[in-house]
Amino acid sequence: MLKAGPLSGKSFVFKDLFDVEGFTTGAGNPKWLETHEVATSTSPLILSLLEGGCRVPGPSTNR
């Protein structure tokens, strides 16, 4: 369920430079992506946006 907040109704995508639980942070580098595990926690910046009511459909990539 989405939280109500000052950013309710807004959405954003994040570059894979920020850890987001359930996604692999690859920094746009396929080799990095291959050698690192899925994030087990979420960046405080992303958490702040989510807690403000934003929804996130997924990461942005240049793969």
mmCIF file as gemmi writes it, N, C-alpha and C atoms, coordinates in Angstrom:
data_model
loop_
_atom_site.group_PDB
_atom_site.id
_atom_site.type_symbol
_atom_site.label_atom_id
_atom_site.label_alt_id
_atom_site.label_comp_id
_atom_site.label_asym_id
_atom_site.label_entity_id
_atom_site.label_seq_id
_atom_site.pdbx_PDB_ins_code
_atom_site.Cartn_x
_atom_site.Cartn_y
_atom_site.Cartn_z
_atom_site.occupancy
_atom_site.B_iso_or_equiv
_atom_site.pdbx_formal_charge
_atom_site.auth_seq_id
_atom_site.auth_asym_id
_atom_site.pdbx_PDB_model_num
ATOM 1 N N . MET Axp A 1 ? 0.838 -1.174 0 1 0 ? 1 A 1
ATOM 2 C CA . MET Axp A 1 ? 0 0 0 1 0 ? 1 A 1
ATOM 3 C C . MET Axp A 1 ? 0.892 1.25 0 1 0 ? 1 A 1
ATOM 4 N N . LEU Axp A 2 ? 0.534 2.224 -0.835 1 0 ? 2 A 1
ATOM 5 C CA . LEU Axp A 2 ? 1.288 3.471 -0.892 1 0 ? 2 A 1
ATOM 6 C C . LEU Axp A 2 ? 0.971 4.337 0.316 1 0 ? 2 A 1
ATOM 7 N N . LYS Axp A 3 ? 1.987 5.038 0.782 1 0 ? 3 A 1
ATOM 8 C CA . LYS Axp A 3 ? 1.8 5.949 1.901 1 0 ? 3 A 1
ATOM 9 C C . LYS Axp A 3 ? 1.28 7.282 1.386 1 0 ? 3 A 1
ATOM 10 N N . ALA Axp A 4 ? 0.44 7.938 2.197 1 0 ? 4 A 1
ATOM 11 C CA . ALA Axp A 4 ? 0.02 9.299 1.885 1 0 ? 4 A 1
ATOM 12 C C . ALA Axp A 4 ? 1.142 10.225 2.322 1 0 ? 4 A 1
ATOM 13 N N . GLY Axp A 5 ? 1.422 11.233 1.544 1 0 ? 5 A 1
ATOM 14 C CA . GLY Axp A 5 ? 2.481 12.167 1.9 1 0 ? 5 A 1
ATOM 15 C C . GLY Axp A 5 ? 2.577 13.274 0.873 1 0 ? 5 A 1
ATOM 16 N N . PRO Axp A 6 ? 3.525 14.17 1.04 1 0 ? 6 A 1
ATOM 17 C CA . PRO Axp A 6 ? 3.641 15.311 0.137 1 0 ? 6 A 1
ATOM 18 C C . PRO Axp A 6 ? 3.969 14.929 -1.31 1 0 ? 6 A 1
ATOM 19 N N . LEU Axp A 7 ? 4.438 13.721 -1.524 1 0 ? 7 A 1
ATOM 20 C CA . LEU Axp A 7 ? 4.779 13.27 -2.877 1 0 ? 7 A 1
ATOM 21 C C . LEU Axp A 7 ? 3.77 12.264 -3.426 1 0 ? 7 A 1
ATOM 22 N N . SER Axp A 8 ? 2.624 12.122 -2.755 1 0 ? 8 A 1
ATOM 23 C CA . SER Axp A 8 ? 1.595 11.174 -3.201 1 0 ? 8 A 1
ATOM 24 C C . SER Axp A 8 ? 1.195 11.47 -4.642 1 0 ? 8 A 1
ATOM 25 N N . GLY Axp A 9 ? 1.046 10.424 -5.413 1 0 ? 9 A 1
ATOM 26 C CA . GLY Axp A 9 ? 0.651 10.568 -6.8 1 0 ? 9 A 1
ATOM 27 C C . GLY Axp A 9 ? 1.818 10.763 -7.757 1 0 ? 9 A 1
ATOM 28 N N . LYS Axp A 10 ? 3.002 10.914 -7.223 1 0 ? 10 A 1
ATOM 29 C CA . LYS Axp A 10 ? 4.196 11.077 -8.054 1 0 ? 10 A 1
ATOM 30 C C . LYS Axp A 10 ? 4.895 9.726 -8.189 1 0 ? 10 A 1
ATOM 31 N N . SER Axp A 11 ? 5.594 9.556 -9.279 1 0 ? 11 A 1
ATOM 32 C CA . SER Axp A 11 ? 6.392 8.341 -9.432 1 0 ? 11 A 1
ATOM 33 C C . SER Axp A 11 ? 7.792 8.739 -9.875 1 0 ? 11 A 1
ATOM 34 N N . PHE Axp A 12 ? 8.721 7.833 -9.691 1 0 ? 12 A 1
ATOM 35 C CA . PHE Axp A 12 ? 10.098 8.081 -10.092 1 0 ? 12 A 1
ATOM 36 C C . PHE Axp A 12 ? 10.769 6.771 -10.434 1 0 ? 12 A 1
ATOM 37 N N . VAL Axp A 13 ? 11.786 6.855 -11.251 1 0 ? 13 A 1
ATOM 38 C CA . VAL Axp A 13 ? 12.659 5.715 -11.499 1 0 ? 13 A 1
ATOM 39 C C . VAL Axp A 13 ? 14.022 6.08 -10.936 1 0 ? 13 A 1
ATOM 40 N N . PHE Axp A 14 ? 14.776 5.084 -10.555 1 0 ? 14 A 1
ATOM 41 C CA . PHE Axp A 14 ? 16.089 5.334 -9.97 1 0 ? 14 A 1
ATOM 42 C C . PHE Axp A 14 ? 17.155 4.681 -10.828 1 0 ? 14 A 1
ATOM 43 N N . LYS Axp A 15 ? 18.271 5.352 -10.963 1 0 ? 15 A 1
ATOM 44 C CA . LYS Axp A 15 ? 19.422 4.777 -11.654 1 0 ? 15 A 1
ATOM 45 C C . LYS Axp A 15 ? 20.009 3.709 -10.75 1 0 ? 15 A 1
ATOM 46 N N . ASP Axp A 16 ? 20.588 2.707 -11.303 1 0 ? 16 A 1
ATOM 47 C CA . ASP Axp A 16 ? 21.111 1.614 -10.481 1 0 ? 16 A 1
ATOM 48 C C . ASP Axp A 16 ? 22.429 1.989 -9.797 1 0 ? 16 A 1
ATOM 49 N N . LEU Axp A 17 ? 22.438 3.174 -9.211 1 0 ? 17 A 1
ATOM 50 C CA . LEU Axp A 17 ? 23.544 3.64 -8.369 1 0 ? 17 A 1
ATOM 51 C C . LEU Axp A 17 ? 23.157 3.571 -6.898 1 0 ? 17 A 1
ATOM 52 N N . PHE Axp A 18 ? 21.867 3.371 -6.639 1 0 ? 18 A 1
ATOM 53 C CA . PHE Axp A 18 ? 21.335 3.343 -5.28 1 0 ? 18 A 1
ATOM 54 C C . PHE Axp A 18 ? 20.872 1.932 -4.945 1 0 ? 18 A 1
ATOM 55 N N . ASP Axp A 19 ? 21.215 1.456 -3.761 1 0 ? 19 A 1
ATOM 56 C CA . ASP Axp A 19 ? 20.714 0.154 -3.327 1 0 ? 19 A 1
ATOM 57 C C . ASP Axp A 19 ? 19.212 0.231 -3.099 1 0 ? 19 A 1
ATOM 58 N N . VAL Axp A 20 ? 18.514 -0.743 -3.654 1 0 ? 20 A 1
ATOM 59 C CA . VAL Axp A 20 ? 17.086 -0.915 -3.412 1 0 ? 20 A 1
ATOM 60 C C . VAL Axp A 20 ? 16.883 -2.402 -3.164 1 0 ? 20 A 1
ATOM 61 N N . GLU Axp A 21 ? 16.33 -2.709 -2.007 1 0 ? 21 A 1
ATOM 62 C CA . GLU Axp A 21 ? 16.124 -4.106 -1.632 1 0 ? 21 A 1
ATOM 63 C C . GLU Axp A 21 ? 15.427 -4.862 -2.763 1 0 ? 21 A 1
ATOM 64 N N . GLY Axp A 22 ? 16.011 -5.989 -3.141 1 0 ? 22 A 1
ATOM 65 C CA . GLY Axp A 22 ? 15.438 -6.829 -4.175 1 0 ? 22 A 1
ATOM 66 C C . GLY Axp A 22 ? 16.002 -6.59 -5.568 1 0 ? 22 A 1
ATOM 67 N N . PHE Axp A 23 ? 16.814 -5.533 -5.732 1 0 ? 23 A 1
ATOM 68 C CA . PHE Axp A 23 ? 17.44 -5.225 -7.011 1 0 ? 23 A 1
ATOM 69 C C . PHE Axp A 23 ? 18.953 -5.313 -6.857 1 0 ? 23 A 1
ATOM 70 N N . THR Axp A 24 ? 19.645 -5.618 -7.949 1 0 ? 24 A 1
ATOM 71 C CA . THR Axp A 24 ? 21.102 -5.604 -7.937 1 0 ? 24 A 1
ATOM 72 C C . THR Axp A 24 ? 21.576 -4.218 -8.345 1 0 ? 24 A 1
ATOM 73 N N . THR Axp A 25 ? 22.441 -3.63 -7.552 1 0 ? 25 A 1
ATOM 74 C CA . THR Axp A 25 ? 23.003 -2.317 -7.852 1 0 ? 25 A 1
ATOM 75 C C . THR Axp A 25 ? 24.202 -2.53 -8.759 1 0 ? 25 A 1
ATOM 76 N N . GLY Axp A 26 ? 24.084 -2.098 -10.022 1 0 ? 26 A 1
ATOM 77 C CA . GLY Axp A 26 ? 25.135 -2.381 -10.988 1 0 ? 26 A 1
ATOM 78 C C . GLY Axp A 26 ? 25.931 -1.182 -11.449 1 0 ? 26 A 1
ATOM 79 N N . ALA Axp A 27 ? 25.481 0.021 -11.112 1 0 ? 27 A 1
ATOM 80 C CA . ALA Axp A 27 ? 26.177 1.255 -11.502 1 0 ? 27 A 1
ATOM 81 C C . ALA Axp A 27 ? 26.413 1.328 -13.012 1 0 ? 27 A 1
ATOM 82 N N . GLY Axp A 28 ? 25.522 0.72 -13.794 1 0 ? 28 A 1
ATOM 83 C CA . GLY Axp A 28 ? 25.66 0.748 -15.24 1 0 ? 28 A 1
ATOM 84 C C . GLY Axp A 28 ? 26.783 -0.112 -15.784 1 0 ? 28 A 1
ATOM 85 N N . ASN Axp A 29 ? 27.368 -0.942 -14.942 1 0 ? 29 A 1
ATOM 86 C CA . ASN Axp A 29 ? 28.516 -1.754 -15.334 1 0 ? 29 A 1
ATOM 87 C C . ASN Axp A 29 ? 28.111 -3.228 -15.327 1 0 ? 29 A 1
ATOM 88 N N . PRO Axp A 30 ? 27.999 -3.86 -16.495 1 0 ? 30 A 1
ATOM 89 C CA . PRO Axp A 30 ? 27.575 -5.258 -16.546 1 0 ? 30 A 1
ATOM 90 C C . PRO Axp A 30 ? 28.455 -6.198 -15.722 1 0 ? 30 A 1
ATOM 91 N N . LYS Axp A 31 ? 29.761 -5.957 -15.697 1 0 ? 31 A 1
ATOM 92 C CA . LYS Axp A 31 ? 30.653 -6.825 -14.909 1 0 ? 31 A 1
ATOM 93 C C . LYS Axp A 31 ? 30.373 -6.683 -13.421 1 0 ? 31 A 1
ATOM 94 N N . TRP Axp A 32 ? 30.146 -5.453 -12.963 1 0 ? 32 A 1
ATOM 95 C CA . TRP Axp A 32 ? 29.809 -5.218 -11.554 1 0 ? 32 A 1
ATOM 96 C C . TRP Axp A 32 ? 28.514 -5.956 -11.231 1 0 ? 32 A 1
ATOM 97 N N . LEU Axp A 33 ? 27.547 -5.835 -12.126 1 0 ? 33 A 1
ATOM 98 C CA . LEU Axp A 33 ? 26.251 -6.471 -11.939 1 0 ? 33 A 1
ATOM 99 C C . LEU Axp A 33 ? 26.394 -7.985 -11.798 1 0 ? 33 A 1
ATOM 100 N N . GLU Axp A 34 ? 27.28 -8.578 -12.589 1 0 ? 34 A 1
ATOM 101 C CA . GLU Axp A 34 ? 27.49 -10.028 -12.553 1 0 ? 34 A 1
ATOM 102 C C . GLU Axp A 34 ? 28.138 -10.498 -11.258 1 0 ? 34 A 1
ATOM 103 N N . THR Axp A 35 ? 28.888 -9.639 -10.598 1 0 ? 35 A 1
ATOM 104 C CA . THR Axp A 35 ? 29.684 -10.069 -9.449 1 0 ? 35 A 1
ATOM 105 C C . THR Axp A 35 ? 29.142 -9.608 -8.1 1 0 ? 35 A 1
ATOM 106 N N . HIS Axp A 36 ? 27.978 -8.963 -8.086 1 0 ? 36 A 1
ATOM 107 C CA . HIS Axp A 36 ? 27.422 -8.468 -6.832 1 0 ? 36 A 1
ATOM 108 C C . HIS Axp A 36 ? 26.026 -9.032 -6.592 1 0 ? 36 A 1
ATOM 109 N N . GLU Axp A 37 ? 25.716 -9.18 -5.341 1 0 ? 37 A 1
ATOM 110 C CA . GLU Axp A 37 ? 24.444 -9.772 -4.934 1 0 ? 37 A 1
ATOM 111 C C . GLU Axp A 37 ? 23.312 -8.747 -4.978 1 0 ? 37 A 1
ATOM 112 N N . VAL Axp A 38 ? 22.104 -9.25 -4.902 1 0 ? 38 A 1
ATOM 113 C CA . VAL Axp A 38 ? 20.912 -8.412 -4.795 1 0 ? 38 A 1
ATOM 114 C C . VAL Axp A 38 ? 20.972 -7.66 -3.467 1 0 ? 38 A 1
ATOM 115 N N . ALA Axp A 39 ? 20.596 -6.387 -3.488 1 0 ? 39 A 1
ATOM 116 C CA . ALA Axp A 39 ? 20.629 -5.561 -2.274 1 0 ? 39 A 1
ATOM 117 C C . ALA Axp A 39 ? 19.649 -6.105 -1.234 1 0 ? 39 A 1
ATOM 118 N N . THR Axp A 40 ? 20.073 -6.081 0.007 1 0 ? 40 A 1
ATOM 119 C CA . THR Axp A 40 ? 19.227 -6.553 1.11 1 0 ? 40 A 1
ATOM 120 C C . THR Axp A 40 ? 18.635 -5.394 1.899 1 0 ? 40 A 1
ATOM 121 N N . SER Axp A 41 ? 18.991 -4.173 1.528 1 0 ? 41 A 1
ATOM 122 C CA . SER Axp A 41 ? 18.419 -2.989 2.176 1 0 ? 41 A 1
ATOM 123 C C . SER Axp A 41 ? 18.286 -1.892 1.122 1 0 ? 41 A 1
ATOM 124 N N . THR Axp A 42 ? 17.594 -0.838 1.493 1 0 ? 42 A 1
ATOM 125 C CA . THR Axp A 42 ? 17.323 0.261 0.572 1 0 ? 42 A 1
ATOM 126 C C . THR Axp A 42 ? 18.01 1.534 1.039 1 0 ? 42 A 1
ATOM 127 N N . SER Axp A 43 ? 18.569 2.27 0.088 1 0 ? 43 A 1
ATOM 128 C CA . SER Axp A 43 ? 19.236 3.543 0.352 1 0 ? 43 A 1
ATOM 129 C C . SER Axp A 43 ? 18.311 4.5 1.117 1 0 ? 43 A 1
ATOM 130 N N . PRO Axp A 44 ? 18.847 5.243 2.092 1 0 ? 44 A 1
ATOM 131 C CA . PRO Axp A 44 ? 18.032 6.225 2.819 1 0 ? 44 A 1
ATOM 132 C C . PRO Axp A 44 ? 17.371 7.254 1.889 1 0 ? 44 A 1
ATOM 133 N N . LEU Axp A 45 ? 18.028 7.634 0.812 1 0 ? 45 A 1
ATOM 134 C CA . LEU Axp A 45 ? 17.435 8.586 -0.132 1 0 ? 45 A 1
ATOM 135 C C . LEU Axp A 45 ? 16.171 8.007 -0.758 1 0 ? 45 A 1
ATOM 136 N N . ILE Axp A 46 ? 16.252 6.776 -1.231 1 0 ? 46 A 1
ATOM 137 C CA . ILE Axp A 46 ? 15.095 6.126 -1.847 1 0 ? 46 A 1
ATOM 138 C C . ILE Axp A 46 ? 13.999 5.918 -0.809 1 0 ? 46 A 1
ATOM 139 N N . LEU Axp A 47 ? 14.381 5.525 0.402 1 0 ? 47 A 1
ATOM 140 C CA . LEU Axp A 47 ? 13.389 5.356 1.469 1 0 ? 47 A 1
ATOM 141 C C . LEU Axp A 47 ? 12.646 6.654 1.739 1 0 ? 47 A 1
ATOM 142 N N . SER Axp A 48 ? 13.349 7.78 1.739 1 0 ? 48 A 1
ATOM 143 C CA . SER Axp A 48 ? 12.709 9.078 1.978 1 0 ? 48 A 1
ATOM 144 C C . SER Axp A 48 ? 11.659 9.379 0.914 1 0 ? 48 A 1
ATOM 145 N N . LEU Axp A 49 ? 11.983 9.089 -0.335 1 0 ? 49 A 1
ATOM 146 C CA . LEU Axp A 49 ? 11.018 9.314 -1.409 1 0 ? 49 A 1
ATOM 147 C C . LEU Axp A 49 ? 9.796 8.414 -1.25 1 0 ? 49 A 1
ATOM 148 N N . LEU Axp A 50 ? 10.027 7.16 -0.924 1 0 ? 50 A 1
ATOM 149 C CA . LEU Axp A 50 ? 8.914 6.23 -0.721 1 0 ? 50 A 1
ATOM 150 C C . LEU Axp A 50 ? 8.059 6.64 0.471 1 0 ? 50 A 1
ATOM 151 N N . GLU Axp A 51 ? 8.711 7.051 1.547 1 0 ? 51 A 1
ATOM 152 C CA . GLU Axp A 51 ? 7.97 7.476 2.738 1 0 ? 51 A 1
ATOM 153 C C . GLU Axp A 51 ? 7.196 8.764 2.485 1 0 ? 51 A 1
ATOM 154 N N . GLY Axp A 52 ? 7.632 9.556 1.497 1 0 ? 52 A 1
ATOM 155 C CA . GLY Axp A 52 ? 6.916 10.769 1.12 1 0 ? 52 A 1
ATOM 156 C C . GLY Axp A 52 ? 5.71 10.49 0.238 1 0 ? 52 A 1
ATOM 157 N N . GLY Axp A 53 ? 5.529 9.232 -0.16 1 0 ? 53 A 1
ATOM 158 C CA . GLY Axp A 53 ? 4.358 8.849 -0.927 1 0 ? 53 A 1
ATOM 159 C C . GLY Axp A 53 ? 4.615 8.512 -2.383 1 0 ? 53 A 1
ATOM 160 N N . CYS Axp A 54 ? 5.844 8.665 -2.865 1 0 ? 54 A 1
ATOM 161 C CA . CYS Axp A 54 ? 6.164 8.319 -4.257 1 0 ? 54 A 1
ATOM 162 C C . CYS Axp A 54 ? 5.996 6.825 -4.49 1 0 ? 54 A 1
ATOM 163 N N . ARG Axp A 55 ? 5.734 6.487 -5.728 1 0 ? 55 A 1
ATOM 164 C CA . ARG Axp A 55 ? 5.75 5.076 -6.104 1 0 ? 55 A 1
ATOM 165 C C . ARG Axp A 55 ? 6.891 4.891 -7.079 1 0 ? 55 A 1
ATOM 166 N N . VAL Axp A 56 ? 7.436 3.713 -7.102 1 0 ? 56 A 1
ATOM 167 C CA . VAL Axp A 56 ? 8.584 3.433 -7.967 1 0 ? 56 A 1
ATOM 168 C C . VAL Axp A 56 ? 8.276 2.21 -8.826 1 0 ? 56 A 1
ATOM 169 N N . PRO Axp A 57 ? 8.186 2.39 -10.15 1 0 ? 57 A 1
ATOM 170 C CA . PRO Axp A 57 ? 7.921 1.239 -11.01 1 0 ? 57 A 1
ATOM 171 C C . PRO Axp A 57 ? 9.132 0.339 -11.204 1 0 ? 57 A 1
ATOM 172 N N . GLY Axp A 58 ? 10.347 0.86 -10.978 1 0 ? 58 A 1
ATOM 173 C CA . GLY Axp A 58 ? 11.554 0.051 -11.135 1 0 ? 58 A 1
ATOM 174 C C . GLY Axp A 58 ? 12.742 0.91 -11.489 1 0 ? 58 A 1
ATOM 175 N N . PRO Axp A 59 ? 13.884 0.261 -11.68 1 0 ? 59 A 1
ATOM 176 C CA . PRO Axp A 59 ? 15.108 1.013 -11.966 1 0 ? 59 A 1
ATOM 177 C C . PRO Axp A 59 ? 15.216 1.417 -13.433 1 0 ? 59 A 1
ATOM 178 N N . SER Axp A 60 ? 16.004 2.43 -13.676 1 0 ? 60 A 1
ATOM 179 C CA . SER Axp A 60 ? 16.38 2.855 -15.018 1 0 ? 60 A 1
ATOM 180 C C . SER Axp A 60 ? 17.744 2.246 -15.305 1 0 ? 60 A 1
ATOM 181 N N . THR Axp A 61 ? 17.939 1.698 -16.495 1 0 ? 61 A 1
ATOM 182 C CA . THR Axp A 61 ? 19.24 1.113 -16.823 1 0 ? 61 A 1
ATOM 183 C C . THR Axp A 61 ? 19.652 1.501 -18.233 1 0 ? 61 A 1
ATOM 184 N N . ASN Axp A 62 ? 20.919 1.385 -18.494 1 0 ? 62 A 1
ATOM 185 C CA . ASN Axp A 62 ? 21.464 1.605 -19.832 1 0 ? 62 A 1
ATOM 186 C C . ASN Axp A 62 ? 22.047 0.313 -20.368 1 0 ? 62 A 1
ATOM 187 N N . ARG Axp A 63 ? 21.501 -0.809 -19.969 1 0 ? 63 A 1
ATOM 188 C CA . ARG Axp A 63 ? 22.035 -2.105 -20.387 1 0 ? 63 A 1
ATOM 189 C C . ARG Axp A 63 ? 21.607 -2.441 -21.781 1 0 ? 63 A 1
